[in-house]
Amino acid sequence: MVLLSVAAPAIAASAMPATMLWTDFPRGSGNRIATTASQTVGGAKITTSLTRSGLAHVGSNWTPTADGRLEMSSNRLTLGDSAQTVALSFSKPVTDVSLTIQDLDRDRDRGLLDPRDFQDEIYIPPGAVMFSQHAPGSKVVGRGTPGDPFRAADTVFGDLSGPDYAVTLTWKGPVSAIAVAYRQGVQAKLTTTPTVWFSPVSFIPPAGS
């Protein structure tokens, strides 16, 4: 009897998850990320850019933090000038892209003379790829569209890093680019600095990267 040896079919190794830190982008003026900046993670070159009105708050806006997050601030009198879009493009299609936006709070309906009116809103801008899944905190409402953005369900104020006032977005992909927009839903006053925080971005690079 002759025994034949049959080789098992090769199975492609799965790529390991990678994490992009906002702190690893080159800096421009005021410790902010450069207008257009790139870094390479998991074999993919990632380019980020910020699109906003010339009147958008500059202060500590577009600033990476020590723990790898991105600080985004909004501080405008005119609603139409408060929108800012954070974009990420990948040199290779990636999968399971995920990030969390924290500190979606609001303090509104106090009257025209009260300086604290603001309402953080997060949404996917027109033309950008919509997320596949989202996980809102228990105090977040909305669908993440321009007409129904993610926002706080009640009045709350503070630097909230917990899960209740956060939303996690996931793009199953493959995707080559994503974009997330941040704006004010009520007329913000100059004496306030509404802020949200973008977490580090995790994703799975293509196999073999």
Contacts in CASP RR format, 6 or more apart in sequence:
PFRMAT RR
TARGET T0000
AUTHOR 0000-0000-0000
METHOD contacts of the structure
MODEL  1
MVLLSVAAPAIAASAMPATMLWTDFPRGSGNRIATTASQTVGGAKITTSL
TRSGLAHVGSNWTPTADGRLEMSSNRLTLGDSAQTVALSFSKPVTDVSLT
IQDLDRDRDRGLLDPRDFQDEIYIPPGAVMFSQHAPGSKVVGRGTPGDPF
RAADTVFGDLSGPDYAVTLTWKGPVSAIAVAYRQGVQAKLTTTPTVWFSP
VSFIPPAGS
12 207 0 8 1.000
13 207 0 8 1.000
13 208 0 8 1.000
14 204 0 8 1.000
14 207 0 8 1.000
15 42 0 8 1.000
15 204 0 8 1.000
15 205 0 8 1.000
15 206 0 8 1.000
15 207 0 8 1.000
15 208 0 8 1.000
15 209 0 8 1.000
16 204 0 8 1.000
16 205 0 8 1.000
17 96 0 8 1.000
17 202 0 8 1.000
17 203 0 8 1.000
17 204 0 8 1.000
18 41 0 8 1.000
18 42 0 8 1.000
18 43 0 8 1.000
18 44 0 8 1.000
18 202 0 8 1.000
18 203 0 8 1.000
18 204 0 8 1.000
18 205 0 8 1.000
19 41 0 8 1.000
19 200 0 8 1.000
19 201 0 8 1.000
19 202 0 8 1.000
20 39 0 8 1.000
20 41 0 8 1.000
20 46 0 8 1.000
20 88 0 8 1.000
20 200 0 8 1.000
20 201 0 8 1.000
20 202 0 8 1.000
20 203 0 8 1.000
21 64 0 8 1.000
21 68 0 8 1.000
21 200 0 8 1.000
22 33 0 8 1.000
22 64 0 8 1.000
22 65 0 8 1.000
22 68 0 8 1.000
22 69 0 8 1.000
22 70 0 8 1.000
22 198 0 8 1.000
22 200 0 8 1.000
23 64 0 8 1.000
23 65 0 8 1.000
23 66 0 8 1.000
23 68 0 8 1.000
24 39 0 8 1.000
24 41 0 8 1.000
25 33 0 8 1.000
25 34 0 8 1.000
25 37 0 8 1.000
25 38 0 8 1.000
25 39 0 8 1.000
25 48 0 8 1.000
25 64 0 8 1.000
26 33 0 8 1.000
26 34 0 8 1.000
26 37 0 8 1.000
26 38 0 8 1.000
26 39 0 8 1.000
27 33 0 8 1.000
27 34 0 8 1.000
27 64 0 8 1.000
28 34 0 8 1.000
28 35 0 8 1.000
30 63 0 8 1.000
31 63 0 8 1.000
31 64 0 8 1.000
32 61 0 8 1.000
32 62 0 8 1.000
32 63 0 8 1.000
33 48 0 8 1.000
33 50 0 8 1.000
33 62 0 8 1.000
33 63 0 8 1.000
33 64 0 8 1.000
33 70 0 8 1.000
35 49 0 8 1.000
35 50 0 8 1.000
36 47 0 8 1.000
36 48 0 8 1.000
36 49 0 8 1.000
37 47 0 8 1.000
37 48 0 8 1.000
37 49 0 8 1.000
38 45 0 8 1.000
38 46 0 8 1.000
38 47 0 8 1.000
38 48 0 8 1.000
39 45 0 8 1.000
39 46 0 8 1.000
40 46 0 8 1.000
41 205 0 8 1.000
42 205 0 8 1.000
42 209 0 8 1.000
43 92 0 8 1.000
43 205 0 8 1.000
43 209 0 8 1.000
44 90 0 8 1.000
44 91 0 8 1.000
44 92 0 8 1.000
44 94 0 8 1.000
44 203 0 8 1.000
44 205 0 8 1.000
44 206 0 8 1.000
44 209 0 8 1.000
45 90 0 8 1.000
45 91 0 8 1.000
46 88 0 8 1.000
46 89 0 8 1.000
46 90 0 8 1.000
46 91 0 8 1.000
47 88 0 8 1.000
47 89 0 8 1.000
47 91 0 8 1.000
48 86 0 8 1.000
48 87 0 8 1.000
48 88 0 8 1.000
48 89 0 8 1.000
49 86 0 8 1.000
49 87 0 8 1.000
50 62 0 8 1.000
50 84 0 8 1.000
50 85 0 8 1.000
50 86 0 8 1.000
50 87 0 8 1.000
51 84 0 8 1.000
51 85 0 8 1.000
51 87 0 8 1.000
52 83 0 8 1.000
52 84 0 8 1.000
52 85 0 8 1.000
53 76 0 8 1.000
53 80 0 8 1.000
53 81 0 8 1.000
53 82 0 8 1.000
53 83 0 8 1.000
53 84 0 8 1.000
54 81 0 8 1.000
55 76 0 8 1.000
55 78 0 8 1.000
55 81 0 8 1.000
56 74 0 8 1.000
56 76 0 8 1.000
56 81 0 8 1.000
56 82 0 8 1.000
56 83 0 8 1.000
56 84 0 8 1.000
57 73 0 8 1.000
57 74 0 8 1.000
57 75 0 8 1.000
57 76 0 8 1.000
57 193 0 8 1.000
59 73 0 8 1.000
60 71 0 8 1.000
60 73 0 8 1.000
60 195 0 8 1.000
61 71 0 8 1.000
61 72 0 8 1.000
61 73 0 8 1.000
61 74 0 8 1.000
61 84 0 8 1.000
62 70 0 8 1.000
62 71 0 8 1.000
62 72 0 8 1.000
63 70 0 8 1.000
63 71 0 8 1.000
64 70 0 8 1.000
64 71 0 8 1.000
65 71 0 8 1.000
65 197 0 8 1.000
68 200 0 8 1.000
69 102 0 8 1.000
69 197 0 8 1.000
69 198 0 8 1.000
69 199 0 8 1.000
69 200 0 8 1.000
70 86 0 8 1.000
70 197 0 8 1.000
70 198 0 8 1.000
71 195 0 8 1.000
71 197 0 8 1.000
72 84 0 8 1.000
72 86 0 8 1.000
72 182 0 8 1.000
72 195 0 8 1.000
72 196 0 8 1.000
72 197 0 8 1.000
72 198 0 8 1.000
73 193 0 8 1.000
73 194 0 8 1.000
73 195 0 8 1.000
74 82 0 8 1.000
74 84 0 8 1.000
74 118 0 8 1.000
74 120 0 8 1.000
74 182 0 8 1.000
74 183 0 8 1.000
74 184 0 8 1.000
74 188 0 8 1.000
74 193 0 8 1.000
74 194 0 8 1.000
74 195 0 8 1.000
75 188 0 8 1.000
75 190 0 8 1.000
75 192 0 8 1.000
75 193 0 8 1.000
75 194 0 8 1.000
76 82 0 8 1.000
76 184 0 8 1.000
76 188 0 8 1.000
77 187 0 8 1.000
77 188 0 8 1.000
77 189 0 8 1.000
77 190 0 8 1.000
78 187 0 8 1.000
79 183 0 8 1.000
79 184 0 8 1.000
79 185 0 8 1.000
79 186 0 8 1.000
79 187 0 8 1.000
80 183 0 8 1.000
82 183 0 8 1.000
82 184 0 8 1.000
82 185 0 8 1.000
82 188 0 8 1.000
83 181 0 8 1.000
83 182 0 8 1.000
83 183 0 8 1.000
84 181 0 8 1.000
84 182 0 8 1.000
84 183 0 8 1.000
85 125 0 8 1.000
85 179 0 8 1.000
85 180 0 8 1.000
85 181 0 8 1.000
85 182 0 8 1.000
86 179 0 8 1.000
86 180 0 8 1.000
86 181 0 8 1.000
86 182 0 8 1.000
86 198 0 8 1.000
87 128 0 8 1.000
87 177 0 8 1.000
87 178 0 8 1.000
87 179 0 8 1.000
88 177 0 8 1.000
88 178 0 8 1.000
88 179 0 8 1.000
88 201 0 8 1.000
89 176 0 8 1.000
89 177 0 8 1.000
90 175 0 8 1.000
90 176 0 8 1.000
90 177 0 8 1.000
90 203 0 8 1.000
92 176 0 8 1.000
92 205 0 8 1.000
92 206 0 8 1.000
92 209 0 8 1.000
93 173 0 8 1.000
93 174 0 8 1.000
93 175 0 8 1.000
93 176 0 8 1.000
93 206 0 8 1.000
94 173 0 8 1.000
94 174 0 8 1.000
94 175 0 8 1.000
94 176 0 8 1.000
94 203 0 8 1.000
94 204 0 8 1.000
94 205 0 8 1.000
94 206 0 8 1.000
95 172 0 8 1.000
95 173 0 8 1.000
95 174 0 8 1.000
95 175 0 8 1.000
95 203 0 8 1.000
95 204 0 8 1.000
96 170 0 8 1.000
96 171 0 8 1.000
96 172 0 8 1.000
96 173 0 8 1.000
96 202 0 8 1.000
96 203 0 8 1.000
96 204 0 8 1.000
97 170 0 8 1.000
97 171 0 8 1.000
97 173 0 8 1.000
97 175 0 8 1.000
97 178 0 8 1.000
97 201 0 8 1.000
97 202 0 8 1.000
97 203 0 8 1.000
98 168 0 8 1.000
98 169 0 8 1.000
98 170 0 8 1.000
98 171 0 8 1.000
98 201 0 8 1.000
98 202 0 8 1.000
98 203 0 8 1.000
99 168 0 8 1.000
99 169 0 8 1.000
99 180 0 8 1.000
99 198 0 8 1.000
99 199 0 8 1.000
99 200 0 8 1.000
99 201 0 8 1.000
99 202 0 8 1.000
100 166 0 8 1.000
100 167 0 8 1.000
100 168 0 8 1.000
100 169 0 8 1.000
100 198 0 8 1.000
100 199 0 8 1.000
101 122 0 8 1.000
101 150 0 8 1.000
101 166 0 8 1.000
101 167 0 8 1.000
101 169 0 8 1.000
101 180 0 8 1.000
101 182 0 8 1.000
101 196 0 8 1.000
101 197 0 8 1.000
101 198 0 8 1.000
101 199 0 8 1.000
102 160 0 8 1.000
102 161 0 8 1.000
102 162 0 8 1.000
102 165 0 8 1.000
102 166 0 8 1.000
102 196 0 8 1.000
102 197 0 8 1.000
102 199 0 8 1.000
103 120 0 8 1.000
103 158 0 8 1.000
103 159 0 8 1.000
103 160 0 8 1.000
103 161 0 8 1.000
103 165 0 8 1.000
103 166 0 8 1.000
103 195 0 8 1.000
103 196 0 8 1.000
103 197 0 8 1.000
104 120 0 8 1.000
104 121 0 8 1.000
104 122 0 8 1.000
104 140 0 8 1.000
104 150 0 8 1.000
104 151 0 8 1.000
104 152 0 8 1.000
104 160 0 8 1.000
104 165 0 8 1.000
104 166 0 8 1.000
104 167 0 8 1.000
104 196 0 8 1.000
105 120 0 8 1.000
105 152 0 8 1.000
105 156 0 8 1.000
105 157 0 8 1.000
105 158 0 8 1.000
105 160 0 8 1.000
105 165 0 8 1.000
105 194 0 8 1.000
106 118 0 8 1.000
106 119 0 8 1.000
106 120 0 8 1.000
106 151 0 8 1.000
106 152 0 8 1.000
106 154 0 8 1.000
106 155 0 8 1.000
106 156 0 8 1.000
106 157 0 8 1.000
106 186 0 8 1.000
107 116 0 8 1.000
107 117 0 8 1.000
107 118 0 8 1.000
107 155 0 8 1.000
107 156 0 8 1.000
107 157 0 8 1.000
107 192 0 8 1.000
108 117 0 8 1.000
108 118 0 8 1.000
108 119 0 8 1.000
108 155 0 8 1.000
108 186 0 8 1.000
109 117 0 8 1.000
109 155 0 8 1.000
110 116 0 8 1.000
110 117 0 8 1.000
111 117 0 8 1.000
114 189 0 8 1.000
115 189 0 8 1.000
115 190 0 8 1.000
115 191 0 8 1.000
115 192 0 8 1.000
116 157 0 8 1.000
116 189 0 8 1.000
116 191 0 8 1.000
116 192 0 8 1.000
117 186 0 8 1.000
117 187 0 8 1.000
117 188 0 8 1.000
117 189 0 8 1.000
117 192 0 8 1.000
118 184 0 8 1.000
118 185 0 8 1.000
118 186 0 8 1.000
118 188 0 8 1.000
118 189 0 8 1.000
118 192 0 8 1.000
118 194 0 8 1.000
119 151 0 8 1.000
119 152 0 8 1.000
119 184 0 8 1.000
119 185 0 8 1.000
119 186 0 8 1.000
119 194 0 8 1.000
120 151 0 8 1.000
120 152 0 8 1.000
120 182 0 8 1.000
120 184 0 8 1.000
120 185 0 8 1.000
120 194 0 8 1.000
120 196 0 8 1.000
121 149 0 8 1.000
121 150 0 8 1.000
121 151 0 8 1.000
121 182 0 8 1.000
121 183 0 8 1.000
121 184 0 8 1.000
121 185 0 8 1.000
122 144 0 8 1.000
122 149 0 8 1.000
122 150 0 8 1.000
122 151 0 8 1.000
122 167 0 8 1.000
122 180 0 8 1.000
122 181 0 8 1.000
122 182 0 8 1.000
122 196 0 8 1.000
123 144 0 8 1.000
123 145 0 8 1.000
123 146 0 8 1.000
123 147 0 8 1.000
123 148 0 8 1.000
123 149 0 8 1.000
123 150 0 8 1.000
123 180 0 8 1.000
123 181 0 8 1.000
123 183 0 8 1.000
124 130 0 8 1.000
124 131 0 8 1.000
124 144 0 8 1.000
124 145 0 8 1.000
124 179 0 8 1.000
124 180 0 8 1.000
124 181 0 8 1.000
125 146 0 8 1.000
125 179 0 8 1.000
125 180 0 8 1.000
125 181 0 8 1.000
126 146 0 8 1.000
128 177 0 8 1.000
128 178 0 8 1.000
128 179 0 8 1.000
128 180 0 8 1.000
129 171 0 8 1.000
129 175 0 8 1.000
129 177 0 8 1.000
129 178 0 8 1.000
129 179 0 8 1.000
131 169 0 8 1.000
131 170 0 8 1.000
131 171 0 8 1.000
131 178 0 8 1.000
132 170 0 8 1.000
132 171 0 8 1.000
132 172 0 8 1.000
132 173 0 8 1.000
133 169 0 8 1.000
133 170 0 8 1.000
133 172 0 8 1.000
134 144 0 8 1.000
134 150 0 8 1.000
134 167 0 8 1.000
134 168 0 8 1.000
134 169 0 8 1.000
134 170 0 8 1.000
135 167 0 8 1.000
135 168 0 8 1.000
135 170 0 8 1.000
136 142 0 8 1.000
136 150 0 8 1.000
136 166 0 8 1.000
136 167 0 8 1.000
137 163 0 8 1.000
137 164 0 8 1.000
137 165 0 8 1.000
137 166 0 8 1.000
137 167 0 8 1.000
138 163 0 8 1.000
138 164 0 8 1.000
139 152 0 8 1.000
139 153 0 8 1.000
139 154 0 8 1.000
139 156 0 8 1.000
139 164 0 8 1.000
139 165 0 8 1.000
140 150 0 8 1.000
140 151 0 8 1.000
140 152 0 8 1.000
140 153 0 8 1.000
140 164 0 8 1.000
140 165 0 8 1.000
140 166 0 8 1.000
140 167 0 8 1.000
141 150 0 8 1.000
141 151 0 8 1.000
141 152 0 8 1.000
141 153 0 8 1.000
142 148 0 8 1.000
142 149 0 8 1.000
142 150 0 8 1.000
142 151 0 8 1.000
143 150 0 8 1.000
144 150 0 8 1.000
146 181 0 8 1.000
149 183 0 8 1.000
149 185 0 8 1.000
150 167 0 8 1.000
151 185 0 8 1.000
152 165 0 8 1.000
156 165 0 8 1.000
159 195 0 8 1.000
160 166 0 8 1.000
161 197 0 8 1.000
169 180 0 8 1.000
171 178 0 8 1.000
174 206 0 8 1.000
180 198 0 8 1.000
182 196 0 8 1.000
184 194 0 8 1.000
188 194 0 8 1.000
END
